[in-house]
Amino acid sequence: MDGSDYGLSRRAFVRSAVAIGGASALSACLQREETEDVPQAALSPAELPRRQHAWNEFLSTDDHGNVRPPEHHLLLGLEYVGDGPADATGEREQVEDAFGTLEQAYKRGNEGLVFAMGYGPAYFDRFDADLRGVDLPDPEALATIEDPELDEYDALLHLGSDYGHVTLSAEEALKGELEELNGLAVEGTFDGVFEVAERRTGFIGAGMPAERQSGVSGIPDSEPVPEEAPMFMGFKTGFKKNQASEDRVTIQEGPFADGTTIHLSKIQLHLRQWYEQDSRSQRVAKMFSPTHADDGLVEGVGENLGDSSGITEIPGSAAEDARSEGTVGHAQKAARAREDGEPIVLRRDFDSTDDDTASTHFLSLQRSIADFVKTREAMTGADLDVPLFNSGILQYISVTNRANYLVPPRELRSLPTPNPE
């Protein structure tokens, strides 16, 4: 076995360990990954930004300036164990100590850890007071073609790192299963405050989907996902100019200023026709636009596109292509939700093989949930005169879960009240 073979098997092993979770998975993961190079914090908690979602300045970028997200992701759906509103007598300090441990044990960024804590409508419904300054609706189905389960967790914790053992270690520390985290004493845990009701895992990055496609429901047995693809559908995403800035998705006023909102969808993928019936040209047309396909604008997985999908530079409109071409691209539809020429949601989505099923955890940040709803309506394209099977990627996905969360600023991230002022 040469070095590249070992690298692939190691990464696949780590993905499996993260998906399984627990102390035994962490122990096995630590034996496979290089642990001595994971740095402790370079900044004190007091020096970090107020925004929990301020990740981009700490994450690495590719040659075109696109943010490179962490390779491994963990989503923890949390339930508050109390019967009523969160108890301020010690619980907030305990939870904040837990977050402080994470921030000091690992440098913020790909080579360490990034994380954000959000709270759902179910959490704020525990209080007599109304949530102030933020509209946080219950999740709902957003298209006639979907019937998702509507998550009702009190909170969501999103953790990301290039090292699988870092997300697993953070999880075990929060659960009170570790006394030390990356060389530092664990000062606080979730024990007696939050219970993990569900864990979802995932990954993103060139080569990672290809090495995980074997035997996965939703992927053909021919294993067609390109080796260099960062996601299962075979194309690069997250172009800098097609993403909202962190400023654009930040709440500007009120007690939760410098926070944001999360919409989280779990999307099951159905890629047999995508790879075994559709041609390469059809896939490009449905992912980007008919012009991208006709003019050969996308090479390979799209690395040649640089920092933009180029969707705003093509002539014509989605409505015109729907009428003249009978096809409209996913990116083409989504771009219609821009305001003042700029995107209004920041995607931090990633793929998954939880339950041996190909899926995407579509996690987006936006100033208000209404911004996501507007974007999703544009992506659905119900207003366009085009058949479903030629309307972007709709026929290849099904939404199984939806959820909404408020991500407070860092000083309010530990059991916030609806009206902190």
HELIX and SHEET records of a PDB file:
HELIX    1   1 GLY A    3  ILE A   20  1                                  18    
HELIX    2   2 ALA A   23  ARG A   32  1                                  10    
HELIX    3   3 PRO A   45  GLU A   47  5                                   3    
HELIX    4   4 ASN A   56  PHE A   58  5                                   3    
HELIX    5   5 GLU A   91  ALA A  105  1                                  15    
HELIX    6   6 PRO A  121  PHE A  124  1                                   4    
HELIX    7   7 GLY A  164  LEU A  174  1                                  11    
HELIX    8   8 ALA A  210  ARG A  212  5                                   3    
HELIX    9   9 LYS A  240  ASN A  242  5                                   3    
HELIX   10  10 ARG A  272  GLU A  276  1                                   5    
HELIX   11  11 ARG A  280  MET A  287  1                                   8    
HELIX   12  12 PRO A  290  ASP A  294  1                                   5    
HELIX   13  13 GLU A  303  LEU A  305  5                                   3    
HELIX   14  14 ALA A  318  SER A  324  1                                   7    
HELIX   15  15 HIS A  330  ALA A  334  1                                   5    
HELIX   16  16 ALA A  335  ALA A  337  5                                   3    
HELIX   17  17 ASP A  354  ASP A  356  5                                   3    
HELIX   18  18 ILE A  369  THR A  380  1                                  12    
HELIX   19  19 LEU A  388  ASN A  390  5                                   3    
HELIX   20  20 LEU A  394  TYR A  396  5                                   3    
HELIX   21  21 ARG A  410  LEU A  412  5                                   3    
SHEET    1   A 4 VAL A 114  TYR A 119  0                                        
SHEET    2   A 4 ALA A 155  SER A 161 -1                                        
SHEET    3   A 4 HIS A  72  TYR A  80 -1                                        
SHEET    4   A 4 PHE A 194  PHE A 203 -1                                        
SHEET    1   B 5 GLU A 149  LEU A 150  0                                        
SHEET    2   B 5 ILE A 397  VAL A 407  1                                        
SHEET    3   B 5 THR A 260  LEU A 269 -1                                        
SHEET    4   B 5 SER A 359  GLN A 366 -1                                        
SHEET    5   B 5 LEU A 346  ARG A 347 -1                                        
SHEET    1   C 5 GLU A 149  LEU A 150  0                                        
SHEET    2   C 5 ILE A 397  VAL A 407  1                                        
SHEET    3   C 5 THR A 260  LEU A 269 -1                                        
SHEET    4   C 5 SER A 359  GLN A 366 -1                                        
SHEET    5   C 5 PHE A 350  SER A 352 -1                                        
SHEET    1   D 2 GLU A 180  LEU A 181  0                                        
SHEET    2   D 2 LEU A 184  ALA A 185 -1                                        
END                                                                             
